[in-house]
Amino acid sequence: MGTDVGSLISSTPINKLESTIAKSVSQGARVLAGGKRFAHPDFPGASYFEPTLIVDVTMNMEVAKNELFAPVMSVVPYDDVDEMVELLNKSRFGLGAGVYGENKRECKRVAGLLQCGMVAINEYVCRVPDKWQS
């Protein structure tokens, strides 16, 4: 914490981050890790936020509707892959995405459909989808 992850440019967004996460939790999401400000013992005046994993997120929650610019990973459950890709592509955001699964062919198919800057597939290095390269 504070060496590789968690550092923010300022403390300004921290209250909003905590509020956004709390609101999503009140709507049914669950925080499995993190979710709050971190007081770094070596840099007490610096701005840190715990790496956060929030699950059971729906696309209408604030945590899914806003670009957080923080170490927060939201997991949105779905029943139909193509339906989820359509929902994600309708979002006004799209810096990056992660596709995880055992079927590499299906992961690559889904990654190719996502309209975002880069896609990570399982443990592989992020890449820019071919159709989005200029």
Buried (B, 14 or more C-beta within 10 A) or exposed (E): BEEEEBBBEEEEBBEEBBEBBBEBBEBEBEBEEBBBBBEBEEEEEBBBBBBBBBBBBBBEBBBBBEEBEBBBBBBBEEEEBEEBBEBBEEEEBBEEBBBEEEEEEEBBBBBBBBBBBBBBBEEEEEEEBEEBEE
